[in-house]
């Protein structure tokens, strides 16, 4: 457990309100190449295009009040979950604040997205700054969310749950779209209480780990099962034809190992790929140089899995 305590402590270095400069990616060194610009354009809040800003500050704050912030016009509301995106508020004639759901990775990711986009489009390299949220600020909106209304649950399935139509027919519980979560509950033949849990914000990076901590504290979760998309570093893995699983992830150069309850059930299926996972805080960190090294060490990459595993091991929750 010492390695987990070290990892969490090292993740929050520096004064809480320190203003930092984001990473700026390059089309010459990034694995996306020229496609990087289009990726960024789809992510940047549209209001950023409306003015020649002199300062943009990215903060970890979940703010959706339309009287306070401008909600992105390109949010994909045609899906039930993972559609809420960062909002913006004007703080001066040339100053803007970008409000992200509180998470270290999410704030850094969106600061890098905004800074890289402006650098490529207008040559502005120095106007974006970010302030990291504290661990208390990261946990607070989850602990104060509607999760407590779900009640006690043994097994919780998170991620792409709305695609599991066989088990999620019927209306979702959890109030209206202004709440963070909705769920559907059932009981297994063995008496286990199971919930399929959808989240309207993106639980990017360490937000996913904090969600596990909230589920442990508010709902007594004993097992977390995550269904999501991730990147493969193996050419033989054809997209959308494989299931990936494992029990190891590297987070900030620290190896995390856990017991995966799915392994006995998955057996030796020819469509299941086992491997070592890399937890990377931002897609913008996937440079060509990173890829050369990563292909030697890992099989898969995404921002969430390692953080969920750490929180599960710390809280005594199974994770798969």
C-alpha positions as CSV (number, residue, x, y, z in Angstrom):
1,X,0.0,0.0,0.0
2,X,3.0,2.4,0.4
3,X,3.3,2.8,-3.3
4,X,-0.4,3.9,-3.6
5,X,0.1,6.5,-0.8
6,X,3.2,7.8,-2.5
7,X,1.5,8.1,-5.9
8,X,-1.5,10.1,-4.5
9,X,0.8,12.4,-2.5
10,X,3.0,13.1,-5.5
11,X,0.0,13.8,-7.6
12,X,-0.9,17.0,-5.7
13,X,2.4,18.8,-5.3
14,X,2.7,22.5,-5.1
15,X,0.4,25.2,-3.5
16,X,-3.3,24.7,-4.2
17,X,-3.8,28.0,-6.0
18,X,-0.6,27.9,-8.0
19,X,-1.1,29.1,-11.6
20,X,0.5,26.8,-14.1
21,X,1.3,26.7,-17.8
22,X,-0.1,23.8,-19.9
23,X,1.7,21.5,-22.3
24,X,1.4,22.6,-25.9
25,X,1.4,19.7,-28.4
26,X,2.8,19.9,-32.0
27,X,1.5,18.4,-35.2
28,X,5.1,17.4,-36.0
29,X,5.7,15.4,-32.9
30,X,2.2,14.1,-32.0
31,X,0.9,10.7,-33.1
32,X,-2.2,12.3,-34.7
33,X,-0.1,14.4,-37.0
34,X,-2.2,16.8,-39.1
35,X,-5.4,15.3,-37.7
36,X,-4.6,16.9,-34.3
37,X,-6.1,20.2,-35.4
38,X,-9.5,18.6,-36.1
39,X,-9.5,16.7,-32.9
40,X,-8.9,20.0,-31.0
41,X,-11.5,21.9,-32.9
42,X,-14.2,19.4,-31.8
43,X,-13.1,19.8,-28.1
44,X,-12.6,23.5,-27.7
45,X,-15.5,25.5,-26.3
46,X,-17.1,27.5,-29.2
47,X,-17.2,30.8,-27.2
48,X,-13.4,30.9,-27.3
49,X,-13.7,31.8,-31.1
50,X,-15.8,34.9,-30.3
51,X,-13.0,37.2,-29.1
52,X,-9.3,37.8,-29.1
53,X,-8.6,36.8,-25.5
54,X,-5.5,37.9,-23.6
55,X,-6.0,35.4,-20.7
56,X,-7.8,32.1,-20.2
57,X,-7.7,30.4,-16.9
58,X,-8.8,26.7,-16.6
59,X,-10.1,25.7,-13.2
60,X,-11.7,22.6,-11.6
61,X,-15.3,23.7,-10.9
62,X,-18.5,22.0,-11.9
63,X,-20.7,25.0,-12.9
64,X,-23.8,24.6,-15.2
65,X,-25.9,27.6,-14.1
66,X,-26.8,29.4,-17.3
67,X,-26.9,32.7,-15.5
68,X,-23.3,32.3,-14.5
69,X,-21.7,30.4,-17.4
70,X,-22.0,29.7,-21.1
71,X,-22.8,26.1,-21.9
72,X,-21.1,24.7,-25.0
73,X,-23.4,24.6,-28.0
74,X,-21.7,21.5,-29.3
75,X,-22.5,19.2,-26.4
76,X,-23.8,15.9,-27.8
77,X,-27.2,15.7,-26.1
78,X,-28.3,12.9,-28.4
79,X,-26.8,10.4,-25.9
80,X,-27.9,10.0,-22.3
81,X,-24.4,10.0,-20.7
82,X,-21.0,11.5,-21.1
83,X,-22.3,14.6,-22.8
84,X,-21.7,17.5,-20.4
85,X,-18.5,19.4,-21.3
86,X,-16.6,22.3,-19.7
87,X,-18.4,25.7,-19.5
88,X,-17.0,29.2,-19.7
89,X,-17.5,32.6,-18.0
90,X,-16.2,36.0,-18.9
91,X,-14.1,37.5,-16.1
92,X,-13.0,40.7,-17.9
93,X,-13.1,42.4,-21.3
94,X,-10.3,40.1,-22.5
95,X,-10.4,37.4,-19.9
96,X,-12.1,34.1,-19.8
97,X,-12.5,31.3,-17.3
98,X,-13.0,27.6,-18.4
99,X,-14.9,25.5,-15.8
100,X,-14.0,21.8,-15.8
101,X,-15.4,19.1,-13.6
102,X,-12.8,18.9,-10.8
103,X,-10.0,16.5,-11.6
104,X,-6.2,16.9,-11.9
105,X,-6.1,15.2,-15.3
106,X,-9.2,16.8,-16.7
107,X,-8.1,20.3,-15.9
108,X,-4.6,19.7,-17.3
109,X,-6.1,18.0,-20.4
110,X,-8.5,20.8,-21.2
111,X,-5.8,23.4,-20.6
112,X,-3.5,21.6,-23.0
113,X,-6.4,21.3,-25.5
114,X,-7.1,25.0,-25.4
115,X,-3.5,26.2,-25.4
116,X,-2.6,23.8,-28.3
117,X,-5.6,24.9,-30.4
118,X,-4.8,28.6,-30.0
119,X,-1.2,28.0,-30.7
120,X,-2.0,26.3,-34.0
121,X,-4.8,28.6,-35.1
122,X,-3.5,32.0,-34.1
123,X,0.0,31.6,-32.8
124,X,-1.1,32.5,-29.2
125,X,1.1,30.3,-26.9
126,X,1.1,32.1,-23.6
127,X,-2.5,33.1,-22.7
128,X,-3.7,29.9,-21.2
129,X,-3.1,29.0,-17.5
130,X,-4.6,26.5,-15.2
131,X,-5.1,26.0,-11.4
132,X,-5.3,22.5,-10.0
133,X,-8.2,21.5,-7.7
134,X,-7.4,20.1,-4.3
135,X,-8.5,16.5,-3.4
136,X,-11.3,17.9,-1.3
137,X,-12.5,20.0,-4.3
138,X,-12.4,16.9,-6.5
139,X,-14.4,14.7,-4.2
140,X,-17.0,17.3,-3.1
141,X,-19.3,17.4,-6.2
142,X,-19.3,13.6,-6.2
143,X,-20.1,13.2,-2.5
144,X,-22.8,15.9,-2.8
145,X,-24.3,14.4,-6.0
146,X,-27.4,12.3,-6.3
147,X,-25.4,9.1,-5.8
148,X,-26.6,8.7,-2.2
149,X,-30.2,8.3,-3.6
150,X,-29.1,5.1,-5.4
151,X,-28.8,3.3,-2.0
152,X,-26.7,0.3,-1.1
153,X,-25.4,-1.7,-4.1
154,X,-23.0,-4.7,-4.2
155,X,-21.9,-4.6,-7.9
156,X,-21.8,-1.4,-10.0
157,X,-21.3,-1.4,-13.7
158,X,-20.0,2.0,-15.0
159,X,-19.0,3.5,-18.3
160,X,-20.8,2.6,-21.6
161,X,-23.9,1.3,-19.7
162,X,-26.5,2.6,-22.1
163,X,-25.2,0.3,-24.7
164,X,-26.1,-2.7,-22.6
165,X,-29.7,-2.8,-23.8
166,X,-30.2,-6.4,-22.8
167,X,-29.9,-5.4,-19.1
168,X,-30.9,-1.8,-19.1
169,X,-34.4,-1.7,-20.7
170,X,-36.9,0.7,-19.2
171,X,-36.5,4.2,-17.7
172,X,-33.5,5.3,-15.8
173,X,-33.7,6.4,-12.2
174,X,-32.0,9.4,-10.7
175,X,-34.1,12.4,-11.6
176,X,-33.6,14.8,-14.5
177,X,-30.6,15.6,-16.8
178,X,-29.4,18.4,-14.3
179,X,-28.2,15.6,-12.0
180,X,-24.8,13.9,-12.4
181,X,-26.0,10.3,-12.4
182,X,-28.8,8.0,-13.4
183,X,-29.0,4.3,-12.8
184,X,-30.9,1.0,-13.2
185,X,-30.9,-1.6,-10.5
186,X,-31.6,-5.3,-10.4
187,X,-30.9,-8.3,-8.2
188,X,-29.0,-11.4,-9.4
189,X,-30.1,-14.9,-8.8
190,X,-27.6,-15.1,-6.0
191,X,-29.0,-12.1,-4.3
192,X,-26.4,-9.5,-5.3
193,X,-27.7,-6.0,-5.7
194,X,-26.4,-4.7,-9.1
195,X,-26.6,-1.2,-10.5
196,X,-25.8,0.0,-14.1
197,X,-24.6,3.6,-13.5
198,X,-24.5,6.3,-16.1
199,X,-22.7,9.7,-15.6
200,X,-23.5,12.8,-17.6
201,X,-20.0,14.4,-17.1
202,X,-16.9,12.8,-18.5
203,X,-15.2,11.0,-15.6
204,X,-11.8,11.6,-17.2
205,X,-8.6,10.4,-15.5
206,X,-8.5,10.7,-11.7
207,X,-12.2,11.8,-11.7
208,X,-12.9,8.1,-12.3
209,X,-10.9,7.1,-9.2
210,X,-12.7,9.7,-7.1
211,X,-16.0,8.3,-8.4
212,X,-15.0,4.9,-7.1
213,X,-14.2,6.5,-3.7
214,X,-17.7,8.1,-3.7
215,X,-19.4,4.8,-4.5
216,X,-17.5,3.1,-1.7
217,X,-18.5,5.7,0.8
218,X,-22.1,6.4,-0.3
219,X,-23.2,3.1,-1.7
220,X,-21.0,0.5,0.0
221,X,-19.8,-0.8,-3.4
222,X,-18.0,-4.2,-3.2
223,X,-17.2,-4.6,-6.9
224,X,-16.8,-2.0,-9.8
225,X,-16.9,-3.2,-13.4
226,X,-15.9,-0.7,-16.1
227,X,-16.9,-0.8,-19.7
228,X,-15.3,1.7,-22.0
229,X,-13.2,2.4,-25.1
230,X,-9.4,2.4,-24.9
231,X,-6.5,2.5,-27.2
232,X,-4.5,-0.5,-28.2
233,X,-0.8,-0.4,-28.9
234,X,-0.9,-3.7,-30.8
235,X,-1.5,-3.7,-34.6
236,X,-3.3,-7.0,-34.5
237,X,-6.2,-5.5,-32.5
238,X,-8.8,-4.5,-35.0
239,X,-11.0,-1.7,-33.6
240,X,-14.4,-2.8,-32.2
241,X,-13.5,-6.5,-32.6
242,X,-11.8,-7.2,-29.2
243,X,-12.5,-7.1,-25.5
244,X,-9.5,-5.9,-23.5
245,X,-8.9,-6.8,-19.9
246,X,-6.1,-7.2,-17.4
247,X,-4.9,-6.6,-13.8
248,X,-2.0,-4.2,-14.2
249,X,-1.7,-0.5,-15.1
250,X,1.2,2.0,-14.9
251,X,0.2,5.4,-13.4
252,X,2.8,8.1,-13.3
253,X,5.5,5.4,-13.5
254,X,4.0,3.4,-10.6
255,X,2.8,-0.1,-11.3
256,X,-0.7,-0.9,-9.9
257,X,-1.8,-4.5,-9.6
258,X,-5.2,-5.8,-8.7
259,X,-7.3,-8.9,-8.7
260,X,-9.7,-8.9,-11.7
261,X,-12.9,-10.7,-10.9
262,X,-13.7,-11.0,-14.6
263,X,-10.7,-13.2,-15.5
264,X,-12.3,-16.6,-14.5
265,X,-15.4,-15.8,-16.5
266,X,-13.6,-14.6,-19.6
267,X,-11.5,-17.7,-19.7
268,X,-9.5,-18.1,-22.9
269,X,-11.9,-16.5,-25.4
270,X,-10.3,-15.8,-28.7
271,X,-11.8,-12.3,-28.8
272,X,-10.4,-11.2,-25.4
273,X,-7.0,-9.6,-25.2
274,X,-5.0,-9.6,-21.9
275,X,-2.3,-7.1,-21.3
276,X,-0.5,-4.4,-19.3
277,X,-2.3,-1.0,-19.4
278,X,-0.9,2.5,-19.3
279,X,-2.9,5.3,-17.6
280,X,-2.1,8.6,-19.4
281,X,-3.7,11.8,-18.3
282,X,-4.2,13.4,-21.7
283,X,-4.3,12.3,-25.3
284,X,-2.0,15.2,-26.0
285,X,0.8,13.3,-24.2
286,X,0.7,10.7,-27.0
287,X,3.7,11.9,-28.9
288,X,5.7,9.8,-31.4
289,X,8.5,9.6,-28.9
290,X,6.1,8.4,-26.2
291,X,4.7,5.7,-28.6
292,X,8.1,4.2,-29.4
293,X,8.7,3.6,-25.7
294,X,5.1,2.7,-24.9
295,X,4.9,-0.1,-27.5
296,X,7.8,-1.8,-25.7
297,X,6.1,-1.7,-22.3
298,X,2.3,-1.6,-22.6
299,X,-0.6,-3.2,-24.6
300,X,-3.4,-0.6,-23.9
301,X,-3.8,3.0,-23.0
302,X,-6.5,5.3,-21.6
303,X,-6.9,7.9,-18.9
304,X,-9.1,6.1,-16.3
305,X,-8.3,2.5,-15.6
306,X,-5.3,2.9,-13.3
307,X,-7.0,5.5,-11.1
308,X,-10.1,3.3,-10.7
309,X,-7.8,0.4,-9.8
310,X,-5.9,2.5,-7.2
311,X,-9.1,3.6,-5.5
312,X,-10.5,0.0,-5.6
313,X,-7.4,-1.4,-4.0
314,X,-7.3,1.3,-1.3
315,X,-11.0,0.8,-0.5
316,X,-11.0,-3.0,-0.7
317,X,-13.3,-3.0,-3.7
318,X,-13.0,-5.6,-6.5
319,X,-12.3,-4.0,-9.9
320,X,-12.6,-5.4,-13.4
